[in-house]
Amino acid sequence: MNLQTLIKSGESETLEFKEKFDERTVESAVAFANASRFLKSIRVFV
């Protein structure tokens, strides 16, 4: 799946868009990891 497809699909239980990388981003990543029991990847697009 490419970036354009991800953007068009919008946010979901497994995808969340962030405007900046800060403490709240880390908290969200941990919440996703806890919800799914593992963290597959974090991709940062600048």
N, C-alpha and C positions, 0 to 999 in steps of 0.2 A: 504494500500500500504506500503510495507516495504522499508527499506533504499536501498537495492540492486536494487530494481525496479526503485526507484527514480534516482539513479545514472545512471543506464542504459538508462533511458529515456532522460537524458540530460537537459540542461537549456531550459526554455520556458518563456512565458509571466507571469507564476505564480511560477516559480522555478528558483532560481539563486544560484549558488555555490560561496562561499567565502573561501579564504584561511586563513583569519584572521578577527577578530571582532574589527573594529575601527570606526572612524567617517564616513568613506565612506560606511561602512556596514549599519550604522544607516540611512544615507541619502538614500540608496537604499531601505531599509525597508519602509521609509516614502513615497518614490516614488511609491512602490508597493501598499501601503495602499491607497494613493491618487488615483491611477489608478483604483483600485477595490472598492473604497469607504469604505473599512474596511480591517483590518489585521486579518486573521484567526490565524496564529501562526508563530513563529520564532523558528526554531529548530537549536540548535548548537550541532554538532557532533565533538567530539574531538578525 
